[in-house]
Amino acid sequence: MNPFERTAARRRHRVAVQIGIEALADIRSFPSSKRYPHFHKDVLSQQLPQAGIDYHWFGETLGGYRKKGDPNSPHVALRSPGFRNYADHMASEKFRAGIDQLVGLASEKSVAIMCAERLSWRCHRSLVSDYLAACRGCEVVHIIEAGKTEAHRLNRSARPVSGHLVYDVQDEQRNLF
């Protein structure tokens, strides 16, 4: 790792410590990066504990890049096929098992959820946040940068149905109420 990357990684660790993060939940399906090697799972799992932060990989249960979705998906308001496939995955036992583990961890420690995208609305992390807020009653706060956070806002097309979310509220429907 070059000195710049080492410094950037330390800076991020410092920010996490400053805002009270005790555990990092990595929800990337593929926990590596050629461009940013300091975000590789092996590096994070070694460096974060040195900063007092536990590292947990949830890629198998909560990771994105779900290629197979339901051809009759109820999530018609999600335009992105990738997001629609992930929303379909959110109805699975595998997803719920990952959420149960994540919520259990969050009951013991302050947890940050990490994925590859910086902006949550460009990432399946936004759907996980919707589920945590709407279906589990969790407070979700997005860390934008050092000193800047933002409370999660539920996707306008989402509605809770029997313990899970359905993304089917269309723009025309929102205008009727």
JOTA-V966901 format. One record per helix or strand. SS is the DSSP state (H for helix, E for strand). FROM is the first residue (numbers start at 0). TO is the last residue. Records with the same first field share a line. If there is no record, write none. Layout:
SS->FROM-TO, FROM-TO
//
This chain:
H->2-17, 36-38, 40-49, 58-61, 80-88, 92-107, 119-121, 124-135, 170-173
E->22-25, 53-56, 110-113, 140-144, 147-150, 157-160, 163-166
//
